[in-house]
Amino acid sequence: MIQPRVSPTAYRKITVGALSLLALIIVSGGAVRLTGSGLGCSDWPACENDQLVAPLETHAMIEFINRLITGLVSAIVIAAVLGSHWRLPRRADLVWLSWGLVAGVLAQIVLGGLVVLYELPPVLVIGHFLLSMVLLWNAAVLLWRASEGEERLGQPRARPHRVGNAVVLLTSVVIATGTIVTGAGPHGGDEDAERIDVAVRDVAQIHGSTVVALLVVLAGLVWWLRHRRAPDQAQMWGRTLLGVALAQGLIGYVQYFTGVPVLLVGAHIAGAALLWIATVFFWLNVRGPLVPAEAGVEQAVTT
């Protein structure tokens, strides 16, 4: 039996597809919640009892389309796993990362079923979203590793720089506080869905403060990377992350002061996914010493 072969270029395209679809499912899941379609299909995995396909009704179709995208995600994840085994040369790190996607998607399917069965409790909905962030992290690392040249095989990888770790931590706080605002807000996925019993104004202020802190840190970091003549990739991803964070912050403030309209909330959900992806790629590209060797030598001579 002839075993299929996958080239590094083809496998990289698969990983791009996996990351893209995992981001898309976050947006489609947000659309379900924002349109009040969380219980459009009240059963799982069928839509209603033994009816697999949703009836021609708005809420049911929106939820059903979201489930179809889940099917596409499952298909691309299977392709990522098979591709990692068939890729030449085969690499253990890609195999393990691709199986990580399988574990994450299976957990999402189970958690998604619980969200529906227990009628959209905020804790489970938040957990569903945060697990999506973990999957995005896995997919971004898989894409980054799959994009590495084969000449780097066997070479030790430098550890992420402390500034990258700090940015990941701060961004995580921003996203976590944002989920609490959403859990307390009006868009619960169904008009009868339970909400978190806290004042939206209070948690929004906390969330806004973390966003401001992130923007200040990123602005200073972009300047610092340029001043220290850090590698071009690190500087590029620093600027990209700052740009995404600025746009996300602007959308967040506008949506808050305009009564959280559905379209802006949807854009904010998409922005959260982009912000996290940019954060992961920044973290991946900020590794080892960020000061060029010649700059370190020059500094040692002058001192």
Secondary structure, 3 states (H helix, E strand, C coil): CCCCCECHHHHHHHHHHHHHHHHHHHHHHHHHHHCCCCCCCCCCCCCECCECCCCCCHHHHHHHHHHHHHHHHHHHHHHHHHHHHHECCCCHHHHHHHHHHHHHHHHHHHHHHHHHHCCCCHHHHHHHHHHHHHHHHHHHHHHHHHCCCHHHCCCCCCCECHHHHHHHHHHHHHHHHHHHHHHHCCCCCCCCCCCCCCCHHHHHHHHHHHHHHHHHHHHHHHHHHHHCCCCHHHHHHHHHHHHHHHHHHHHHHHHHHCCCCHHHHHHHHHHHHHHHHHHHHHHHHCECCCCCHHHHHHHHHHC
